[in-house]
Amino acid sequence: MIADLMGNPMKTPQSRMADFSRAAIAGVYLTEQGDLSHIPREKLYWQAVTGSLDDAGLTLAEVDGWVGEPPAGVGLREKMPGAALADLLGHPLRFEATTHIGAASGSACVGLAALAIANGLADVVVVATSASGQAQTGYLSADRAKVVEHMAKLGSPYEWLWGTTRVADYAVIARRHMHEYGTTSDQLAEIAVAQRHGATLHPLSVMGRRGEITVDDVLNSRMIADPLHLLDSCIINQGGGAIVVARADAVRDAGRHAPVVIAGWGEGHGYLDPNSAATLTAFAGREAADTAFSIAGVTRDEIDVVGMSDHFTINVLIGLEDAGFCAKGEGGQLVDKGGLAIGGTLPTNTAGGFMSFSHAGSCGIYTMIEVVQQLRHDAGPRQVAGARLGYTHGMGGVFQAHYGAVLARA
């Protein structure tokens, strides 16, 4: 047997697996979503933080870890947000970190929080995001033109100069999937229709108040980048949300909610420049999902509800294929005829996702919060009956970076 430098037997991959189940999601909170140009970003941020702690039955005094996006204005301070946050909280933090998976960074930070707790580096960790109309730069801006310009620069440094946009990048992928597997615009539209229905059942959703849509509504909406229409696309709005991760035993003892443990976690990072991708129809989401399911010890067939990044409808279809919920090329059949709707074969993005619920800030947080509420059985009219296992999948850029998480009602 191979020995390590200390003379001990090398651990097998199975024995090295982290015990994520020591960590549980203790609290979640969503602020109002929509046009919040009148509200300072930091106010939304702290509303989300304190709301999530209240949901968990905890206080700021008990927080000893912070992961991801800090509140506005902390930043050297941006270079040392842990110390800046300690100033604001009035006590030292034991753990601070971040990760970068594009719009999924917020929810991807939950994995870091769980690792910190599983290894005794923290007991209560906050993950939060906020965006308001007063943010001026990047994806946090409420100015559509600024957001489009910012996002266009995140892929190849050689193409955005010529007018390529993020939706155009996804349109190329959608067209390629159609060419290889016969996927249709009608099937993509089914995804938007199912998610809008879920949004009509969530009181905070941005688009739910506008009512249901049909496949024809999607197909007749304005073409943005062929074959993706306006209603195949995410919205731009403001809002905030937060998640508190804590020791699972403490969450059970508090008894405020059914504990939702992080049963498995994985990541996959494939390429940055789309010209470097080996294929335009399969990505590193598979690595993320395979790791998460292996650690959790469950199968795809056992999953009751899914949260999948959905900047555009093609994200969901390819994301489900890459995560192993169907074979490559069979995503169109999976989503057809309401397969992703509440009550369908695989309920997905039951609150509406980025296309109908919210696309504010590091919006992957909202995807995870919805799955947590489903597993708590707190989703009201959106509730997937008897949901006990959920899968959330975040992707950043154009399928460049991924995380996968198996969540379980304990």
C-alpha positions as CSV (number, residue, x, y, z in Angstrom):
1,M,0.0,0.0,0.0
2,I,1.3,3.5,-0.9
3,A,2.3,5.4,2.2
4,D,2.1,9.2,2.6
5,L,4.9,11.4,3.8
6,M,4.0,10.7,7.4
7,G,4.3,7.0,6.9
8,N,0.5,6.4,7.1
9,P,-1.5,4.5,4.5
10,M,-2.9,6.8,1.8
11,K,-6.7,7.3,2.0
12,T,-8.9,6.1,-0.7
13,P,-11.1,8.6,-2.5
14,Q,-14.1,7.2,-0.7
15,S,-12.5,7.5,2.7
16,R,-11.5,11.1,1.9
17,M,-15.1,12.2,1.3
18,A,-16.2,15.1,3.5
19,D,-19.1,14.6,5.9
20,F,-21.2,17.5,4.7
21,S,-24.1,16.1,6.7
22,R,-22.6,17.7,9.9
23,A,-23.9,21.0,8.4
24,A,-27.5,22.0,8.0
25,I,-29.3,24.9,6.5
26,A,-30.8,26.5,9.6
27,G,-32.3,29.7,8.2
28,V,-33.4,31.3,4.9
29,Y,-34.9,34.6,4.0
30,L,-36.0,36.5,0.9
31,T,-36.5,40.2,0.7
32,E,-39.0,41.9,-1.6
33,Q,-38.0,41.3,-5.3
34,G,-38.6,43.7,-8.2
35,D,-37.8,47.4,-8.8
36,L,-36.1,48.4,-5.6
37,S,-34.3,51.4,-6.9
38,H,-35.4,53.4,-3.9
39,I,-33.7,51.1,-1.3
40,P,-30.0,51.2,-0.6
41,R,-28.3,47.9,-1.3
42,E,-26.8,47.6,2.2
43,K,-30.3,47.9,3.7
44,L,-31.5,45.0,1.6
45,Y,-28.4,43.0,2.5
46,W,-28.8,43.4,6.3
47,Q,-32.6,42.8,6.0
48,A,-31.8,39.4,4.4
49,V,-29.1,38.6,7.0
50,T,-31.2,39.4,10.0
51,G,-34.2,37.8,8.5
52,S,-32.4,34.5,7.9
53,L,-30.9,34.5,11.4
54,D,-34.4,35.1,12.9
55,D,-35.7,32.2,10.8
56,A,-32.9,30.1,12.3
57,G,-33.6,31.3,15.9
58,L,-30.1,32.8,16.0
59,T,-28.5,36.2,16.4
60,L,-25.6,38.1,14.9
61,A,-23.8,37.6,18.2
62,E,-23.7,33.8,17.4
63,V,-22.3,34.2,13.9
64,D,-18.6,33.1,13.7
65,G,-18.3,32.6,9.9
66,W,-19.2,34.6,6.8
67,V,-18.9,33.3,3.2
68,G,-19.3,35.1,-0.1
69,E,-20.5,38.6,-0.9
70,P,-19.9,41.1,2.0
71,P,-22.2,44.0,2.6
72,A,-21.7,47.2,0.6
73,G,-18.9,49.4,2.0
74,V,-16.9,46.8,4.0
75,G,-14.3,46.5,1.6
76,L,-9.6,47.4,2.2
77,R,-12.0,46.4,3.2
78,E,-12.9,44.4,0.1
79,K,-9.5,42.8,0.4
80,M,-10.1,41.9,4.1
81,P,-13.9,41.5,4.5
82,G,-13.6,39.2,7.5
83,A,-11.9,41.9,9.5
84,A,-14.2,44.5,8.3
85,L,-17.2,42.4,9.2
86,A,-15.7,41.8,12.7
87,D,-15.8,45.6,13.1
88,L,-19.4,45.7,12.2
89,L,-20.4,42.6,14.3
90,G,-18.3,43.7,17.3
91,H,-16.6,40.3,17.7
92,P,-14.0,38.3,15.7
93,L,-15.0,35.8,13.0
94,R,-13.4,32.3,13.0
95,F,-13.9,31.8,9.2
96,E,-14.3,33.9,6.1
97,A,-14.0,32.8,2.5
98,T,-15.6,33.1,-0.9
99,T,-15.8,31.3,-4.2
100,H,-16.6,32.4,-7.8
101,I,-19.1,30.6,-9.9
102,G,-20.7,33.6,-11.6
103,A,-24.3,34.1,-10.7
104,A,-24.3,30.9,-8.7
105,S,-21.5,32.1,-6.4
106,G,-23.8,32.9,-3.5
107,S,-25.3,29.5,-3.3
108,A,-22.0,27.8,-4.1
109,C,-20.6,29.5,-1.0
110,V,-23.0,27.2,1.0
111,G,-20.5,24.4,0.2
112,L,-17.7,26.3,1.8
113,A,-19.8,27.1,4.8
114,A,-20.6,23.4,5.2
115,L,-17.0,22.4,4.9
116,A,-16.0,24.9,7.5
117,I,-18.6,23.6,9.9
118,A,-17.8,19.9,9.1
119,N,-14.2,20.6,10.0
120,G,-14.8,22.6,13.2
121,L,-13.8,26.0,11.8
122,A,-17.2,27.6,12.5
123,D,-20.6,26.9,14.0
124,V,-22.8,29.5,12.4
125,V,-22.1,30.8,8.9
126,V,-24.0,33.5,6.9
127,V,-24.2,33.6,3.1
128,A,-26.1,36.6,1.7
129,T,-26.6,38.7,-1.5
130,S,-28.4,41.9,-2.4
131,A,-28.8,44.1,-5.4
132,S,-30.7,47.4,-5.7
133,G,-31.2,50.1,-8.2
134,Q,-28.5,52.1,-6.5
135,A,-25.8,49.6,-7.5
136,Q,-23.9,51.1,-10.4
137,T,-21.6,48.3,-11.7
138,G,-21.6,44.8,-13.0
139,Y,-24.4,42.3,-12.5
140,L,-25.6,44.2,-9.4
141,S,-26.7,47.2,-11.6
142,A,-30.3,47.8,-12.3
143,D,-29.4,49.3,-15.7
144,R,-30.1,46.7,-18.3
145,A,-27.4,48.1,-20.7
146,K,-24.8,48.0,-18.0
147,V,-25.6,44.4,-17.1
148,V,-25.5,43.3,-20.8
149,E,-22.2,45.0,-21.3
150,H,-20.7,43.5,-18.1
151,M,-21.9,40.0,-18.8
152,A,-20.7,40.1,-22.4
153,K,-17.1,40.5,-21.2
154,L,-17.1,37.4,-19.0
155,G,-16.4,34.9,-21.7
156,S,-13.9,35.2,-24.5
157,P,-11.8,38.4,-24.5
158,Y,-11.8,38.3,-28.3
159,E,-15.5,38.3,-29.1
160,W,-17.4,40.8,-27.1
161,L,-15.7,43.6,-28.9
162,W,-17.6,42.6,-32.0
163,G,-21.0,42.7,-30.3
164,T,-21.5,39.2,-28.9
165,T,-23.6,39.1,-25.8
166,R,-24.3,36.5,-23.1
167,V,-27.6,35.5,-24.7
168,A,-25.8,35.1,-28.0
169,D,-23.4,32.7,-26.4
170,Y,-26.3,30.6,-25.1
171,A,-28.1,30.8,-28.4
172,V,-25.1,29.2,-30.1
173,I,-25.3,26.3,-27.6
174,A,-29.1,26.0,-28.0
175,R,-28.8,25.9,-31.8
176,R,-26.0,23.2,-31.6
177,H,-28.2,21.1,-29.2
178,M,-31.0,21.4,-31.7
179,H,-28.7,20.3,-34.5
180,E,-27.3,17.3,-32.7
181,Y,-30.4,16.0,-30.9
182,G,-33.5,17.5,-32.6
183,T,-34.5,19.6,-29.6
184,T,-37.2,22.1,-30.5
185,S,-38.2,25.6,-29.6
186,D,-41.5,24.2,-28.3
187,Q,-39.7,22.0,-25.8
188,L,-37.6,25.0,-24.6
189,A,-40.8,27.0,-24.2
190,E,-42.3,24.2,-22.0
191,I,-39.6,25.1,-19.4
192,A,-40.6,28.7,-19.3
193,V,-44.3,27.8,-19.1
194,A,-43.7,25.4,-16.2
195,Q,-41.6,27.9,-14.3
196,R,-44.0,30.8,-14.8
197,H,-46.8,28.7,-13.3
198,G,-44.7,28.2,-10.1
199,A,-44.0,31.9,-10.0
200,T,-47.8,32.6,-9.9
201,L,-47.9,30.7,-6.7
202,H,-45.1,32.6,-4.9
203,P,-46.0,35.9,-3.4
204,L,-42.6,37.5,-3.9
205,S,-42.0,36.5,-7.5
206,V,-41.4,39.3,-10.0
207,M,-43.3,37.8,-13.0
208,G,-45.9,35.7,-11.2
209,R,-48.1,38.7,-10.8
210,R,-48.3,38.9,-14.6
211,G,-50.0,35.6,-14.8
212,E,-49.5,32.3,-16.6
213,I,-47.9,32.0,-20.1
214,T,-48.3,29.5,-22.9
215,V,-46.0,27.8,-25.3
216,D,-47.3,30.1,-28.0
217,D,-46.7,33.2,-25.8
218,V,-43.0,32.1,-25.6
219,L,-42.7,31.4,-29.3
220,N,-44.4,34.6,-30.3
221,S,-42.3,36.8,-27.9
222,R,-39.6,38.9,-29.4
223,M,-36.5,37.0,-30.7
224,I,-33.4,38.0,-28.7
225,A,-30.8,35.7,-30.2
226,D,-32.0,32.9,-32.5
227,P,-33.4,30.5,-31.3
228,L,-33.9,32.2,-27.8
229,H,-36.9,34.5,-27.4
230,L,-37.6,37.1,-24.8
231,L,-39.6,34.6,-22.7
232,D,-36.8,32.1,-22.9
233,S,-34.6,34.6,-21.0
234,C,-34.0,35.6,-17.4
235,I,-35.2,38.9,-16.0
236,I,-33.2,41.8,-14.5
237,N,-34.4,43.1,-11.2
238,Q,-33.3,43.8,-7.6
239,G,-33.7,42.0,-4.3
240,G,-31.9,40.1,-1.6
241,G,-31.7,36.8,0.1
242,A,-29.6,35.0,2.7
243,I,-28.9,31.5,4.0
244,V,-27.6,30.5,7.4
245,V,-25.6,27.3,7.7
246,A,-25.0,25.8,11.2
247,R,-24.1,22.6,13.0
248,A,-26.8,20.1,12.2
249,D,-27.1,19.0,15.8
250,A,-27.7,22.5,16.9
251,V,-30.4,23.0,14.2
252,R,-32.1,19.8,15.4
253,D,-32.0,21.0,19.0
254,A,-33.6,24.3,18.1
255,G,-36.5,22.6,16.6
256,R,-37.8,25.6,14.6
257,H,-37.8,23.8,11.3
258,A,-37.3,20.4,9.9
259,P,-33.5,20.3,9.4
260,V,-32.3,20.3,5.8
261,V,-28.8,18.7,5.7
262,I,-26.3,19.1,3.0
263,A,-26.0,15.4,2.1
264,G,-23.6,15.8,-0.9
265,W,-21.6,18.5,-2.7
266,G,-19.5,18.7,-5.8
267,E,-18.0,21.2,-8.2
268,G,-17.0,21.2,-11.9
269,H,-14.9,23.8,-13.7
270,G,-14.5,23.2,-17.4
271,Y,-13.3,26.1,-19.5
272,L,-13.4,29.9,-19.6
273,D,-13.1,30.8,-23.3
274,P,-16.0,29.1,-25.1
275,N,-13.5,28.3,-27.9
276,S,-11.8,26.0,-25.5
277,A,-14.8,23.9,-24.8
278,A,-14.5,20.3,-26.1
279,T,-18.2,20.3,-27.1
280,L,-21.1,22.7,-27.0
281,T,-23.7,20.3,-25.7
282,A,-22.0,18.7,-22.6
283,F,-20.2,20.5,-19.8
284,A,-18.5,20.1,-16.4
285,G,-21.9,20.0,-14.6
286,R,-21.5,16.2,-14.8
287,E,-18.4,16.3,-12.6
288,A,-20.3,18.4,-10.0
289,A,-23.3,16.2,-10.0
290,D,-21.4,12.9,-9.9
291,T,-19.4,14.0,-6.9
292,A,-22.5,15.3,-5.0
293,F,-24.5,12.1,-5.6
294,S,-21.5,9.9,-4.7
295,I,-21.0,11.7,-1.4
296,A,-24.7,11.7,-0.6
297,G,-25.1,8.0,-1.5
298,V,-28.4,8.5,-3.3
299,T,-29.5,8.1,-6.9
300,R,-31.1,10.6,-9.3
301,D,-34.3,8.6,-9.2
302,E,-34.7,9.4,-5.5
303,I,-34.7,13.2,-6.1
304,D,-38.1,14.8,-5.5
305,V,-37.4,18.4,-6.5
306,V,-34.7,20.2,-8.4
307,G,-33.4,23.8,-8.5
308,M,-31.4,24.5,-11.7
309,S,-29.7,27.7,-12.9
310,D,-31.9,29.0,-15.6
311,H,-30.5,32.2,-17.2
312,F,-32.1,30.8,-20.3
313,T,-34.3,27.8,-21.1
314,I,-31.4,26.0,-22.7
315,N,-29.6,26.1,-19.3
316,V,-32.2,23.9,-17.7
317,L,-32.4,21.4,-20.4
318,I,-28.7,20.8,-20.7
319,G,-28.2,21.2,-17.0
320,L,-30.5,18.3,-16.3
321,E,-28.8,16.2,-18.9
322,D,-25.4,17.0,-17.5
323,A,-26.6,16.3,-13.9
324,G,-27.6,12.8,-15.1
325,F,-31.4,13.1,-14.8
326,C,-31.6,11.8,-18.4
327,A,-29.3,10.7,-21.1
328,K,-27.5,13.3,-23.3
329,G,-29.9,14.4,-26.0
330,E,-33.0,13.3,-24.1
331,G,-33.6,16.6,-22.3
332,G,-36.2,17.6,-24.8
333,Q,-38.3,14.6,-23.9
334,L,-37.9,15.1,-20.2
335,V,-39.1,18.7,-20.3
336,D,-41.9,18.1,-22.8
337,K,-45.6,18.2,-21.8
338,G,-45.0,19.8,-18.4
339,G,-42.4,17.3,-17.2
340,L,-40.8,20.0,-15.0
341,A,-44.0,21.4,-13.6
342,I,-45.2,21.0,-10.0
343,G,-46.8,17.5,-10.2
344,G,-44.7,16.6,-13.2
345,T,-42.0,13.9,-13.6
346,L,-39.2,16.1,-12.1
347,P,-40.5,19.4,-10.6
348,T,-37.8,22.0,-11.3
349,N,-37.5,25.7,-10.3
350,T,-40.9,25.5,-8.6
351,A,-40.8,29.2,-7.6
352,G,-40.1,30.4,-11.1
353,G,-36.3,30.5,-11.3
354,F,-34.3,33.4,-12.8
355,M,-36.8,33.7,-15.6
356,S,-39.9,34.3,-13.5
357,F,-39.0,34.6,-9.8
358,S,-35.9,36.7,-9.4
359,H,-32.5,37.3,-11.1
360,A,-31.1,39.8,-8.5
361,G,-27.5,39.8,-7.4
362,S,-26.0,36.4,-6.8
363,C,-29.3,34.9,-7.7
364,G,-28.4,31.2,-7.2
365,I,-29.3,31.8,-3.5
366,Y,-33.0,32.0,-4.5
367,T,-32.7,28.6,-6.3
368,M,-31.4,27.0,-3.1
369,I,-33.8,28.7,-0.8
370,E,-36.8,27.3,-2.8
371,V,-35.5,23.8,-2.6
372,V,-35.0,24.2,1.2
373,Q,-38.6,25.5,1.6
374,Q,-39.8,22.5,-0.4
375,L,-37.9,20.1,1.8
376,R,-39.2,21.9,4.9
377,H,-42.7,21.5,3.4
378,D,-43.1,25.2,3.7
379,A,-43.8,26.0,0.0
380,G,-47.6,26.4,0.3
381,P,-49.5,26.0,-3.0
382,R,-46.1,25.2,-4.7
383,Q,-45.4,22.2,-2.4
384,V,-44.2,19.1,-4.1
385,A,-46.0,16.4,-2.1
386,G,-43.8,14.5,0.3
387,A,-40.5,16.0,-0.9
388,R,-37.6,14.6,1.1
389,L,-34.6,14.9,-1.3
390,G,-33.7,17.8,-3.4
391,Y,-30.9,18.7,-5.9
392,T,-29.7,22.2,-6.6
393,H,-27.3,23.0,-9.4
394,G,-25.7,26.3,-10.0
395,M,-23.8,27.4,-13.1
396,G,-21.8,30.5,-13.9
397,G,-20.9,32.2,-17.1
398,V,-21.8,30.0,-20.1
399,F,-21.7,26.6,-18.5
400,Q,-18.1,27.3,-17.4
401,A,-18.3,26.6,-13.7
402,H,-20.8,24.5,-11.7
403,Y,-21.7,23.2,-8.3
404,G,-24.1,20.5,-7.4
405,A,-25.7,19.8,-4.0
406,V,-27.9,17.1,-2.7
407,L,-30.1,18.4,0.1
408,A,-32.1,16.1,2.5
409,R,-34.9,16.6,4.9
410,A,-33.5,15.1,8.1
